Amino acid sequence: MTSVLKITNQNRRREYKGENTMEPISLELITKLTTLAAIDFYVTAFGAGLVIRDGWIEGVPEFLNPLAQTESLWIFGGLYLLEHFAAKIPVVAVAWNWAHAAIKPFAIAIFVAIVAFQVSA
């Protein structure tokens, strides 16, 4: 916890001096999140939101905090459940996969941009 407070205090000093406060993101975080998002985007967003909200790990970048909002958790959790049950019905599964073949690459690209470049959504 003290390391988080140190980082916050350092950022406040930088902001006061007018310095850039963007902290480097580890390649490890980028690789893990983007790989998981490519496998299953909804579970990745839902899981990241739970981890951030419940404080299971420290030092999570601030720009990922919107994933921890209750609304985001409900949306991503609901979409995952919908995807799970849609896969059980053949006609619905084909329609779901067809629609997501067009949608998911853009969603994952936006997610990667947010993670890699610390873009605020």
MOPAC internal coordinates of N, CA, C and O (Angstrom, degrees):
PM7 1SCF
backbone

  N    0.0000 0     0.00 0     0.00 0    0    0    0
  C    1.4478 1     0.00 0     0.00 0    1    0    0
  C    1.5242 1   110.91 1     0.00 0    2    1    0
  O    1.2310 1   120.20 1   144.78 1    3    2    1
  N    1.3172 1   117.23 1   -35.22 1    3    2    1
  C    1.4598 1   119.04 1  -178.75 1    5    3    2
  C    1.5189 1   111.42 1   -66.48 1    6    5    3
  O    1.2310 1   120.12 1   147.97 1    7    6    5
  N    1.3525 1   117.37 1   -32.03 1    7    6    5
  C    1.4653 1   118.92 1   178.87 1    9    7    6
  C    1.5234 1   110.61 1   -67.02 1   10    9    7
  O    1.2310 1   120.43 1   144.63 1   11   10    9
  N    1.3363 1   116.79 1   -35.37 1   11   10    9
  C    1.4612 1   120.13 1   177.32 1   13   11   10
  C    1.5262 1   110.04 1   -65.31 1   14   13   11
  O    1.2310 1   120.73 1   138.22 1   15   14   13
  N    1.3275 1   116.20 1   -41.78 1   15   14   13
  C    1.4537 1   119.86 1   178.68 1   17   15   14
  C    1.5253 1   111.18 1   -65.41 1   18   17   15
  O    1.2310 1   120.02 1   142.15 1   19   18   17
  N    1.3351 1   117.57 1   -37.85 1   19   18   17
  C    1.4582 1   120.84 1   178.11 1   21   19   18
  C    1.5181 1   110.79 1   -62.72 1   22   21   19
  O    1.2310 1   120.67 1   134.87 1   23   22   21
  N    1.3292 1   116.32 1   -45.13 1   23   22   21
  C    1.4659 1   120.43 1   179.55 1   25   23   22
  C    1.5197 1   109.96 1   -61.68 1   26   25   23
  O    1.2310 1   120.29 1   136.68 1   27   26   25
  N    1.3384 1   117.05 1   -43.32 1   27   26   25
  C    1.4620 1   120.71 1   179.74 1   29   27   26
  C    1.5201 1   110.60 1   -62.54 1   30   29   27
  O    1.2310 1   119.77 1   135.42 1   31   30   29
  N    1.3204 1   118.05 1   -44.58 1   31   30   29
  C    1.4579 1   121.11 1   179.89 1   33   31   30
  C    1.5266 1   111.32 1   -65.64 1   34   33   31
  O    1.2310 1   120.17 1   141.51 1   35   34   33
  N    1.3301 1   117.28 1   -38.49 1   35   34   33
  C    1.4588 1   120.23 1   177.40 1   37   35   34
  C    1.5265 1   110.48 1   -63.89 1   38   37   35
  O    1.2310 1   120.27 1   138.92 1   39   38   37
  N    1.3315 1   117.08 1   -41.08 1   39   38   37
  C    1.4596 1   120.35 1   178.51 1   41   39   38
  C    1.5226 1   111.58 1   -64.02 1   42   41   39
  O    1.2310 1   120.27 1   140.97 1   43   42   41
  N    1.3158 1   117.09 1   -39.03 1   43   42   41
  C    1.4674 1   119.91 1   178.45 1   45   43   42
  C    1.5284 1   110.55 1   -63.29 1   46   45   43
  O    1.2310 1   120.45 1   139.42 1   47   46   45
  N    1.3381 1   116.74 1   -40.58 1   47   46   45
  C    1.4605 1   119.85 1   177.68 1   49   47   46
  C    1.5199 1   110.62 1   -64.41 1   50   49   47
  O    1.2310 1   120.37 1   138.56 1   51   50   49
  N    1.3273 1   116.90 1   -41.44 1   51   50   49
  C    1.4631 1   120.58 1   178.95 1   53   51   50
  C    1.5213 1   111.02 1   -64.28 1   54   53   51
  O    1.2310 1   120.52 1   137.67 1   55   54   53
  N    1.3397 1   116.61 1   -42.33 1   55   54   53
  C    1.4611 1   120.10 1   178.79 1   57   55   54
  C    1.5280 1   110.48 1   -61.61 1   58   57   55
  O    1.2310 1   120.98 1   139.86 1   59   58   57
  N    1.3302 1   115.74 1   -40.14 1   59   58   57
  C    1.4549 1   119.95 1   179.64 1   61   59   58
  C    1.5283 1   110.79 1   -63.48 1   62   61   59
  O    1.2310 1   121.01 1   141.74 1   63   62   61
  N    1.3307 1   115.67 1   -38.26 1   63   62   61
  C    1.4578 1   120.14 1   179.55 1   65   63   62
  C    1.5256 1   112.24 1   -81.97 1   66   65   63
  O    1.2310 1   120.19 1   171.43 1   67   66   65
  N    1.3243 1   117.24 1    -8.57 1   67   66   65
  C    1.4539 1   120.65 1  -179.82 1   69   67   66
  C    1.5116 1   113.60 1    83.89 1   70   69   67
  O    1.2310 1   119.84 1  -162.52 1   71   70   69
  N    1.3402 1   117.91 1    17.48 1   71   70   69
  C    1.4564 1   121.32 1   179.48 1   73   71   70
  C    1.5148 1   110.48 1   -83.41 1   74   73   71
  O    1.2310 1   120.94 1   -16.61 1   75   74   73
  N    1.3129 1   115.82 1   163.39 1   75   74   73
  C    1.4509 1   122.01 1   176.87 1   77   75   74
  C    1.5254 1   108.96 1   -71.43 1   78   77   75
  O    1.2310 1   120.03 1   -52.62 1   79   78   77
  N    1.3357 1   117.56 1   127.38 1   79   78   77
  C    1.4588 1   121.26 1  -177.19 1   81   79   78
  C    1.5195 1   112.56 1  -100.81 1   82   81   79
  O    1.2310 1   119.67 1  -175.19 1   83   82   81
  N    1.3138 1   118.23 1     4.81 1   83   82   81
  C    1.4565 1   120.37 1  -179.06 1   85   83   82
  C    1.5232 1   109.51 1   -70.85 1   86   85   83
  O    1.2310 1   121.05 1   -58.67 1   87   86   85
  N    1.3312 1   115.60 1   121.33 1   87   86   85
  C    1.4513 1   120.14 1  -179.22 1   89   87   86
  C    1.5191 1   109.79 1   -92.56 1   90   89   87
  O    1.2310 1   120.18 1   -33.98 1   91   90   89
  N    1.3315 1   117.26 1   146.02 1   91   90   89
  C    1.4615 1   118.95 1   179.78 1   93   91   90
  C    1.5264 1   111.25 1   -66.62 1   94   93   91
  O    1.2310 1   121.28 1   -37.63 1   95   94   93
  N    1.3147 1   115.16 1   142.37 1   95   94   93
  C    1.4517 1   121.26 1   178.04 1   97   95   94
  C    1.5240 1   107.59 1   -99.65 1   98   97   95
  O    1.2310 1   120.88 1   -41.11 1   99   98   97
  N    1.2992 1   115.92 1   138.89 1   99   98   97
  C    1.4577 1   118.56 1  -177.63 1  101   99   98
  C    1.5191 1   110.31 1   -72.65 1  102  101   99
  O    1.2310 1   121.88 1   -34.50 1  103  102  101
  N    1.3087 1   114.01 1   145.50 1  103  102  101
  C    1.4541 1   120.40 1   176.91 1  105  103  102
  C    1.5282 1   110.10 1   -62.16 1  106  105  103
  O    1.2310 1   120.78 1   150.57 1  107  106  105
  N    1.3102 1   116.11 1   -29.43 1  107  106  105
  C    1.4631 1   121.07 1   178.88 1  109  107  106
  C    1.5303 1   110.93 1   -62.47 1  110  109  107
  O    1.2310 1   119.90 1   134.33 1  111  110  109
  N    1.3387 1   117.79 1   -45.67 1  111  110  109
  C    1.4602 1   122.01 1   179.14 1  113  111  110
  C    1.5214 1   110.59 1   -63.47 1  114  113  111
  O    1.2310 1   120.47 1   135.10 1  115  114  113
  N    1.3175 1   116.70 1   -44.90 1  115  114  113
  C    1.4608 1   120.69 1  -179.57 1  117  115  114
  C    1.5214 1   110.28 1   -61.55 1  118  117  115
  O    1.2310 1   120.40 1   133.51 1  119  118  117
  N    1.3169 1   116.85 1   -46.49 1  119  118  117
  C    1.4668 1   121.06 1  -178.25 1  121  119  118
  C    1.5217 1   111.67 1   -63.10 1  122  121  119
  O    1.2310 1   120.43 1   134.55 1  123  122  121
  N    1.3074 1   116.79 1   -45.45 1  123  122  121
  C    1.4663 1   119.79 1  -178.38 1  125  123  122
  C    1.5203 1   111.65 1   -64.18 1  126  125  123
  O    1.2310 1   120.03 1   130.27 1  127  126  125
  N    1.3266 1   117.55 1   -49.73 1  127  126  125
  C    1.4554 1   119.89 1  -176.84 1  129  127  126
  C    1.5198 1   112.71 1   -66.51 1  130  129  127
  O    1.2310 1   120.06 1   138.93 1  131  130  129
  N    1.3225 1   117.49 1   -41.07 1  131  130  129
  C    1.4652 1   118.86 1  -178.78 1  133  131  130
  C    1.5245 1   111.75 1   -71.28 1  134  133  131
  O    1.2310 1   119.94 1   145.59 1  135  134  133
  N    1.3246 1   117.72 1   -34.41 1  135  134  133
  C    1.4634 1   120.25 1   176.69 1  137  135  134
  C    1.5232 1   110.63 1   -66.45 1  138  137  135
  O    1.2310 1   120.77 1   134.58 1  139  138  137
  N    1.3198 1   116.13 1   -45.42 1  139  138  137
  C    1.4607 1   119.28 1   177.98 1  141  139  138
  C    1.5247 1   111.63 1   -64.78 1  142  141  139
  O    1.2310 1   120.30 1   141.96 1  143  142  141
  N    1.3261 1   117.03 1   -38.04 1  143  142  141
  C    1.4606 1   120.15 1   179.11 1  145  143  142
  C    1.5199 1   111.03 1   -65.03 1  146  145  143
  O    1.2310 1   119.98 1   145.35 1  147  146  145
  N    1.3118 1   117.65 1   -34.65 1  147  146  145
  C    1.4687 1   120.17 1   178.35 1  149  147  146
  C    1.5242 1   110.74 1   -69.82 1  150  149  147
  O    1.2310 1   119.97 1   148.44 1  151  150  149
  N    1.3256 1   117.66 1   -31.56 1  151  150  149
  C    1.4664 1   120.65 1   179.25 1  153  151  150
  C    1.5239 1   109.82 1   -75.45 1  154  153  151
  O    1.2310 1   119.98 1   125.05 1  155  154  153
  N    1.3195 1   117.65 1   -54.95 1  155  154  153
  C    1.4603 1   121.73 1   177.78 1  157  155  154
  C    1.5206 1   109.03 1  -150.69 1  158  157  155
  O    1.2310 1   121.10 1   -78.41 1  159  158  157
  N    1.3184 1   115.50 1   101.59 1  159  158  157
  C    1.4549 1   122.07 1  -173.36 1  161  159  158
  C    1.5287 1   112.61 1   -63.00 1  162  161  159
  O    1.2310 1   120.48 1   135.49 1  163  162  161
  N    1.3330 1   116.69 1   -44.51 1  163  162  161
  C    1.4637 1   119.76 1  -175.46 1  165  163  162
  C    1.5245 1   111.80 1   -65.66 1  166  165  163
  O    1.2310 1   120.07 1   138.78 1  167  166  165
  N    1.3171 1   117.46 1   -41.22 1  167  166  165
  C    1.4699 1   120.36 1   178.79 1  169  167  166
  C    1.5282 1   110.50 1   -67.21 1  170  169  167
  O    1.2310 1   120.54 1   141.59 1  171  170  169
  N    1.3239 1   116.58 1   -38.41 1  171  170  169
  C    1.4665 1   120.13 1   179.16 1  173  171  170
  C    1.5245 1   110.79 1   -62.85 1  174  173  171
  O    1.2310 1   120.35 1   131.90 1  175  174  173
  N    1.3256 1   116.94 1   -48.10 1  175  174  173
  C    1.4636 1   120.32 1  -179.66 1  177  175  174
  C    1.5249 1   110.76 1   -64.88 1  178  177  175
  O    1.2310 1   120.43 1   138.43 1  179  178  177
  N    1.3331 1   116.78 1   -41.57 1  179  178  177
  C    1.4640 1   121.03 1   179.23 1  181  179  178
  C    1.5340 1   110.91 1   -65.17 1  182  181  179
  O    1.2310 1   120.64 1   133.43 1  183  182  181
  N    1.3265 1   116.39 1   -46.57 1  183  182  181
  C    1.4653 1   120.30 1  -179.85 1  185  183  182
  C    1.5204 1   112.55 1   -64.68 1  186  185  183
  O    1.2310 1   120.53 1   137.81 1  187  186  185
  N    1.3311 1   116.60 1   -42.19 1  187  186  185
  C    1.4723 1   119.83 1   177.58 1  189  187  186
  C    1.5242 1   110.40 1   -62.23 1  190  189  187
  O    1.2310 1   120.62 1   139.96 1  191  190  189
  N    1.3262 1   116.42 1   -40.04 1  191  190  189
  C    1.4663 1   120.19 1   177.89 1  193  191  190
  C    1.5112 1   112.57 1   -62.69 1  194  193  191
  O    1.2310 1   120.17 1   137.61 1  195  194  193
  N    1.3306 1   117.28 1   -42.39 1  195  194  193
  C    1.4699 1   120.55 1   177.57 1  197  195  194
  C    1.5152 1   111.74 1   -64.15 1  198  197  195
  O    1.2310 1   120.59 1   136.37 1  199  198  197
  N    1.3202 1   116.47 1   -43.63 1  199  198  197
  C    1.4662 1   120.89 1  -179.81 1  201  199  198
  C    1.5273 1   110.31 1   -61.37 1  202  201  199
  O    1.2310 1   120.50 1   137.68 1  203  202  201
  N    1.3181 1   116.65 1   -42.32 1  203  202  201
  C    1.4655 1   120.31 1  -179.19 1  205  203  202
  C    1.5184 1   110.37 1   -70.00 1  206  205  203
  O    1.2310 1   120.26 1   133.37 1  207  206  205
  N    1.3398 1   117.10 1   -46.63 1  207  206  205
  C    1.4631 1   120.47 1  -176.71 1  209  207  206
  C    1.5164 1   112.44 1   -62.90 1  210  209  207
  O    1.2310 1   120.51 1   136.95 1  211  210  209
  N    1.3313 1   116.63 1   -43.05 1  211  210  209
  C    1.4618 1   119.97 1  -176.68 1  213  211  210
  C    1.5199 1   113.37 1   -86.02 1  214  213  211
  O    1.2310 1   119.86 1   176.44 1  215  214  213
  N    1.3481 1   117.87 1    -3.56 1  215  214  213
  C    1.4556 1   121.47 1   175.92 1  217  215  214
  C    1.5118 1   113.75 1    67.85 1  218  217  215
  O    1.2310 1   120.01 1  -144.23 1  219  218  217
  N    1.3177 1   117.59 1    35.77 1  219  218  217
  C    1.4626 1   121.12 1  -178.49 1  221  219  218
  C    1.5201 1   112.19 1   -69.98 1  222  221  219
  O    1.2310 1   120.13 1   153.37 1  223  222  221
  N    1.3192 1   117.36 1   -26.63 1  223  222  221
  C    1.4600 1   120.65 1   174.99 1  225  223  222
  C    1.5190 1   108.30 1  -130.70 1  226  225  223
  O    1.2310 1   120.95 1   -25.99 1  227  226  225
  N    1.3165 1   115.79 1   154.01 1  227  226  225
  C    1.4614 1   120.85 1   179.97 1  229  227  226
  C    1.5218 1   109.92 1  -101.99 1  230  229  227
  O    1.2310 1   121.18 1   -21.26 1  231  230  229
  N    1.3069 1   115.35 1   158.74 1  231  230  229
  C    1.4489 1   120.81 1   175.14 1  233  231  230
  C    1.5197 1   114.57 1    79.07 1  234  233  231
  O    1.2310 1   120.02 1  -155.90 1  235  234  233
  N    1.3200 1   117.57 1    24.10 1  235  234  233
  C    1.4609 1   120.39 1   178.31 1  237  235  234
  C    1.5264 1   107.99 1   -72.86 1  238  237  235
  O    1.2310 1   119.78 1   -47.86 1  239  238  237
  N    1.3263 1   118.02 1   132.14 1  239  238  237
  C    1.4626 1   120.34 1  -179.93 1  241  239  238
  C    1.5328 1   112.09 1   -58.45 1  242  241  239
  O    1.2310 1   120.98 1   -36.51 1  243  242  241
  N    1.3226 1   115.73 1   143.49 1  243  242  241
  C    1.4656 1   121.45 1  -176.32 1  245  243  242
  C    1.5223 1   113.45 1   -61.49 1  246  245  243
  O    1.2310 1   120.21 1   147.88 1  247  246  245
  N    1.3267 1   117.21 1   -32.12 1  247  246  245
  C    1.4524 1   119.33 1  -175.11 1  249  247  246
  C    1.5229 1   112.77 1   -69.45 1  250  249  247
  O    1.2310 1   119.64 1   169.70 1  251  250  249
  N    1.3329 1   118.29 1   -10.30 1  251  250  249
  C    1.4623 1   121.38 1   175.52 1  253  251  250
  C    1.5342 1   112.10 1   -91.57 1  254  253  251
  O    1.2310 1   119.94 1   176.29 1  255  254  253
  N    1.3197 1   117.71 1    -3.71 1  255  254  253
  C    1.4646 1   121.41 1  -178.33 1  257  255  254
  C    1.5250 1   114.45 1   -58.60 1  258  257  255
  O    1.2310 1   118.20 1   147.38 1  259  258  257
  N    1.3321 1   121.04 1   -32.62 1  259  258  257
  C    1.4745 1   118.66 1   177.84 1  261  259  258
  C    1.5278 1   113.47 1   -59.22 1  262  261  259
  O    1.2310 1   119.75 1   155.34 1  263  262  261
  N    1.3200 1   118.08 1   -24.66 1  263  262  261
  C    1.4673 1   120.01 1   176.95 1  265  263  262
  C    1.5223 1   111.61 1   -66.60 1  266  265  263
  O    1.2310 1   119.99 1   157.06 1  267  266  265
  N    1.3298 1   117.63 1   -22.94 1  267  266  265
  C    1.4636 1   121.84 1  -177.36 1  269  267  266
  C    1.5157 1   113.26 1   -86.38 1  270  269  267
  O    1.2310 1   119.86 1   174.73 1  271  270  269
  N    1.3178 1   117.87 1    -5.27 1  271  270  269
  C    1.4624 1   119.92 1   178.97 1  273  271  270
  C    1.5222 1   109.54 1   -68.59 1  274  273  271
  O    1.2310 1   121.23 1   -33.50 1  275  274  273
  N    1.3107 1   115.25 1   146.50 1  275  274  273
  C    1.4596 1   120.89 1  -177.57 1  277  275  274
  C    1.5242 1   112.00 1   -56.29 1  278  277  275
  O    1.2310 1   120.51 1   139.37 1  279  278  277
  N    1.3274 1   116.63 1   -40.63 1  279  278  277
  C    1.4687 1   120.26 1  -179.40 1  281  279  278
  C    1.5210 1   110.96 1   -62.46 1  282  281  279
  O    1.2310 1   120.41 1   137.87 1  283  282  281
  N    1.3332 1   116.83 1   -42.13 1  283  282  281
  C    1.4618 1   120.47 1   179.32 1  285  283  282
  C    1.5247 1   110.93 1   -63.91 1  286  285  283
  O    1.2310 1   120.72 1   138.43 1  287  286  285
  N    1.3227 1   116.23 1   -41.57 1  287  286  285
  C    1.4632 1   119.65 1   179.40 1  289  287  286
  C    1.5225 1   111.03 1   -63.07 1  290  289  287
  O    1.2310 1   120.20 1   137.60 1  291  290  289
  N    1.3233 1   117.23 1   -42.40 1  291  290  289
  C    1.4647 1   120.57 1   177.58 1  293  291  290
  C    1.5296 1   111.31 1   -63.91 1  294  293  291
  O    1.2310 1   120.35 1   136.72 1  295  294  293
  N    1.3086 1   116.94 1   -43.28 1  295  294  293
  C    1.4674 1   120.53 1  -178.65 1  297  295  294
  C    1.5222 1   110.80 1   -63.87 1  298  297  295
  O    1.2310 1   120.12 1   127.07 1  299  298  297
  N    1.3261 1   117.38 1   -52.93 1  299  298  297
  C    1.4625 1   120.11 1  -177.24 1  301  299  298
  C    1.5249 1   112.09 1   -68.45 1  302  301  299
  O    1.2310 1   119.89 1   142.51 1  303  302  301
  N    1.3174 1   117.82 1   -37.49 1  303  302  301
  C    1.4585 1   120.43 1   175.89 1  305  303  302
  C    1.5179 1   111.74 1   -64.63 1  306  305  303
  O    1.2310 1   120.75 1   137.28 1  307  306  305
  N    1.3285 1   116.16 1   -42.72 1  307  306  305
  C    1.4591 1   120.55 1   178.32 1  309  307  306
  C    1.5144 1   112.25 1   -65.62 1  310  309  307
  O    1.2310 1   120.39 1   138.01 1  311  310  309
  N    1.3212 1   116.86 1   -41.99 1  311  310  309
  C    1.4647 1   119.76 1   178.36 1  313  311  310
  C    1.5245 1   111.36 1   -65.05 1  314  313  311
  O    1.2310 1   120.30 1   143.89 1  315  314  313
  N    1.3239 1   117.03 1   -36.11 1  315  314  313
  C    1.4637 1   118.63 1   177.07 1  317  315  314
  C    1.5279 1   110.82 1   -65.41 1  318  317  315
  O    1.2310 1   120.25 1   134.64 1  319  318  317
  N    1.3385 1   117.12 1   -45.36 1  319  318  317
  C    1.4637 1   119.86 1   178.51 1  321  319  318
  C    1.5235 1   111.18 1   -61.79 1  322  321  319
  O    1.2310 1   120.60 1   138.21 1  323  322  321
  N    1.3271 1   116.46 1   -41.79 1  323  322  321
  C    1.4573 1   120.70 1   177.34 1  325  323  322
  C    1.5226 1   111.11 1   -60.97 1  326  325  323
  O    1.2310 1   120.63 1   136.14 1  327  326  325
  N    1.3220 1   116.39 1   -43.86 1  327  326  325
  C    1.4638 1   121.08 1   178.10 1  329  327  326
  C    1.5333 1   110.91 1   -63.45 1  330  329  327
  O    1.2310 1   120.61 1   138.55 1  331  330  329
  N    1.3149 1   116.44 1   -41.45 1  331  330  329
  C    1.4640 1   121.07 1  -179.36 1  333  331  330
  C    1.5309 1   110.84 1   -61.61 1  334  333  331
  O    1.2310 1   120.33 1   131.89 1  335  334  333
  N    1.3312 1   116.97 1   -48.11 1  335  334  333
  C    1.4543 1   119.56 1  -177.87 1  337  335  334
  C    1.5298 1   111.97 1   -76.44 1  338  337  335
  O    1.2310 1   119.89 1   151.76 1  339  338  337
  N    1.3177 1   117.82 1   -28.24 1  339  338  337
  C    1.4624 1   120.27 1   176.54 1  341  339  338
  C    1.5191 1   110.92 1   -65.70 1  342  341  339
  O    1.2310 1   120.39 1   149.05 1  343  342  341
  N    1.3066 1   116.86 1   -30.95 1  343  342  341
  C    1.4653 1   120.87 1   179.89 1  345  343  342
  C    1.5337 1   111.85 1   -69.08 1  346  345  343
  O    1.2310 1   119.86 1   164.39 1  347  346  345
  N    1.3164 1   117.88 1   -15.61 1  347  346  345
  C    1.4691 1   121.27 1  -177.81 1  349  347  346
  C    1.5325 1   112.26 1   -85.50 1  350  349  347
  O    1.2310 1   119.76 1   162.90 1  351  350  349
  N    1.3260 1   118.06 1   -17.10 1  351  350  349
  C    1.4642 1   122.74 1  -179.20 1  353  351  350
  C    1.5260 1   107.76 1  -109.25 1  354  353  351
  O    1.2310 1   119.80 1   -64.80 1  355  354  353
  N    1.3339 1   118.00 1   115.20 1  355  354  353
  C    1.4673 1   120.77 1  -171.41 1  357  355  354
  C    1.5327 1   115.77 1   -52.96 1  358  357  355
  O    1.2310 1   119.61 1   132.13 1  359  358  357
  N    1.3228 1   118.35 1   -47.87 1  359  358  357
  C    1.4661 1   120.52 1  -177.56 1  361  359  358
  C    1.5267 1   110.57 1   -66.85 1  362  361  359
  O    1.2310 1   120.73 1   137.80 1  363  362  361
  N    1.3168 1   116.21 1   -42.20 1  363  362  361
  C    1.4668 1   120.67 1   179.33 1  365  363  362
  C    1.5260 1   109.90 1   -67.08 1  366  365  363
  O    1.2310 1   120.21 1   142.50 1  367  366  365
  N    1.3287 1   117.20 1   -37.50 1  367  366  365
  C    1.4651 1   121.13 1   179.55 1  369  367  366
  C    1.5190 1   111.29 1   -62.13 1  370  369  367
  O    1.2310 1   120.36 1   139.03 1  371  370  369
  N    1.3172 1   116.92 1   -40.97 1  371  370  369
  C    1.4661 1   120.45 1   178.89 1  373  371  370
  C    1.5300 1   110.14 1   -65.06 1  374  373  371
  O    1.2310 1   120.39 1   134.73 1  375  374  373
  N    1.3190 1   116.86 1   -45.27 1  375  374  373
  C    1.4675 1   120.35 1   179.35 1  377  375  374
  C    1.5310 1   111.16 1   -64.11 1  378  377  375
  O    1.2310 1   120.60 1   136.92 1  379  378  377
  N    1.3238 1   116.46 1   -43.08 1  379  378  377
  C    1.4676 1   121.52 1   179.30 1  381  379  378
  C    1.5286 1   110.43 1   -61.01 1  382  381  379
  O    1.2310 1   120.50 1   131.58 1  383  382  381
  N    1.3282 1   116.65 1   -48.42 1  383  382  381
  C    1.4661 1   120.75 1  -179.48 1  385  383  382
  C    1.5189 1   111.89 1   -64.94 1  386  385  383
  O    1.2310 1   120.10 1   142.43 1  387  386  385
  N    1.3132 1   117.42 1   -37.57 1  387  386  385
  C    1.4518 1   121.21 1   178.85 1  389  387  386
  C    1.5287 1   110.52 1   -64.08 1  390  389  387
  O    1.2310 1   120.53 1   133.38 1  391  390  389
  N    1.3297 1   116.60 1   -46.62 1  391  390  389
  C    1.4638 1   120.39 1   179.85 1  393  391  390
  C    1.5274 1   111.26 1   -64.96 1  394  393  391
  O    1.2310 1   120.48 1   139.23 1  395  394  393
  N    1.3156 1   116.68 1   -40.77 1  395  394  393
  C    1.4532 1   119.34 1  -177.17 1  397  395  394
  C    1.5268 1   113.54 1   -77.67 1  398  397  395
  O    1.2310 1   120.66 1   162.65 1  399  398  397
  N    1.3248 1   116.34 1   -17.35 1  399  398  397
  C    1.4637 1   118.21 1   173.21 1  401  399  398
  C    1.5214 1   110.43 1   -63.58 1  402  401  399
  O    1.2310 1   120.49 1   151.54 1  403  402  401
  N    1.3219 1   116.66 1   -28.46 1  403  402  401
  C    1.4663 1   121.06 1   177.66 1  405  403  402
  C    1.5274 1   112.34 1   -91.11 1  406  405  403
  O    1.2310 1   119.98 1   146.82 1  407  406  405
  N    1.3205 1   117.65 1   -33.18 1  407  406  405
  C    1.4657 1   121.43 1  -173.00 1  409  407  406
  C    1.5275 1   113.03 1   -86.29 1  410  409  407
  O    1.2310 1   119.75 1   133.09 1  411  410  409
  N    1.3240 1   118.07 1   -46.91 1  411  410  409
  C    1.4630 1   121.71 1  -171.52 1  413  411  410
  C    1.5262 1   114.79 1   -60.10 1  414  413  411
  O    1.2310 1   118.33 1   140.02 1  415  414  413
  N    1.3307 1   120.80 1   -39.98 1  415  414  413
  C    1.4681 1   117.79 1   179.07 1  417  415  414
  C    1.5302 1   112.93 1   -58.22 1  418  417  415
  O    1.2310 1   120.49 1   141.92 1  419  418  417
  N    1.3272 1   116.67 1   -38.08 1  419  418  417
  C    1.4666 1   119.75 1   178.44 1  421  419  418
  C    1.5262 1   111.18 1   -70.45 1  422  421  419
  O    1.2310 1   120.47 1   139.19 1  423  422  421
  N    1.3311 1   116.70 1   -40.81 1  423  422  421
  C    1.4668 1   120.30 1   178.24 1  425  423  422
  C    1.5243 1   110.90 1   -62.85 1  426  425  423
  O    1.2310 1   120.52 1   137.44 1  427  426  425
  N    1.3289 1   116.60 1   -42.56 1  427  426  425
  C    1.4651 1   120.36 1   179.75 1  429  427  426
  C    1.5277 1   110.55 1   -68.42 1  430  429  427
  O    1.2310 1   120.11 1   141.87 1  431  430  429
  N    1.3275 1   117.39 1   -38.13 1  431  430  429
  C    1.4697 1   120.19 1   177.67 1  433  431  430
  C    1.5280 1   111.20 1   -62.74 1  434  433  431
  O    1.2310 1   120.33 1   138.79 1  435  434  433
  N    1.3099 1   116.98 1   -41.21 1  435  434  433
  C    1.4671 1   120.53 1   177.29 1  437  435  434
  C    1.5208 1   109.99 1   -65.39 1  438  437  435
  O    1.2310 1   120.28 1   137.23 1  439  438  437
  N    1.3331 1   117.07 1   -42.77 1  439  438  437
  C    1.4598 1   121.56 1   178.85 1  441  439  438
  C    1.5206 1   110.99 1   -61.16 1  442  441  439
  O    1.2310 1   120.53 1   136.17 1  443  442  441
  N    1.3282 1   116.60 1   -43.83 1  443  442  441
  C    1.4671 1   120.97 1   178.47 1  445  443  442
  C    1.5285 1   110.34 1   -63.19 1  446  445  443
  O    1.2310 1   120.23 1   137.63 1  447  446  445
  N    1.3218 1   117.16 1   -42.37 1  447  446  445
  C    1.4704 1   120.54 1   178.77 1  449  447  446
  C    1.5238 1   110.87 1   -61.66 1  450  449  447
  O    1.2310 1   120.52 1   138.51 1  451  450  449
  N    1.3160 1   116.61 1   -41.49 1  451  450  449
  C    1.4655 1   120.36 1   179.06 1  453  451  450
  C    1.5264 1   110.17 1   -63.87 1  454  453  451
  O    1.2310 1   120.42 1   135.68 1  455  454  453
  N    1.3295 1   116.80 1   -44.32 1  455  454  453
  C    1.4614 1   120.24 1  -178.27 1  457  455  454
  C    1.5225 1   111.51 1   -70.57 1  458  457  455
  O    1.2310 1   120.53 1   132.72 1  459  458  457
  N    1.3221 1   116.59 1   -47.28 1  459  458  457
  C    1.4614 1   119.97 1  -173.46 1  461  459  458
  C    1.5144 1   113.37 1   -75.34 1  462  461  459
  O    1.2310 1   120.14 1   142.46 1  463  462  461
  N    1.3211 1   117.33 1   -37.54 1  463  462  461
  C    1.4616 1   120.15 1  -173.67 1  465  463  462
  C    1.5119 1   113.43 1  -109.92 1  466  465  463
  O    1.2310 1   120.09 1  -172.90 1  467  466  465
  N    1.3144 1   117.43 1     7.10 1  467  466  465
  C    1.4622 1   123.16 1   178.10 1  469  467  466
  C    1.5152 1   112.16 1    53.28 1  470  469  467
  O    1.2310 1   120.85 1  -135.57 1  471  470  469
  N    1.3104 1   115.97 1    44.43 1  471  470  469
  C    1.4568 1   122.06 1   178.29 1  473  471  470
  C    1.5141 1   107.76 1   -80.01 1  474  473  471
  O    1.2310 1   120.22 1   -44.55 1  475  474  473
  N    1.3180 1   117.19 1   135.45 1  475  474  473
  C    1.4650 1   119.02 1   176.75 1  477  475  474
  C    1.5288 1   107.76 1   -87.57 1  478  477  475
  O    1.2310 1   121.46 1   -49.15 1  479  478  477
  N    1.3107 1   114.80 1   130.85 1  479  478  477
  C    1.4733 1   119.68 1  -176.72 1  481  479  478
  C    1.5018 1   111.06 1   -81.55 1  482  481  479
  O    1.2310 1   120.10 1   180.00 1  483  482  481

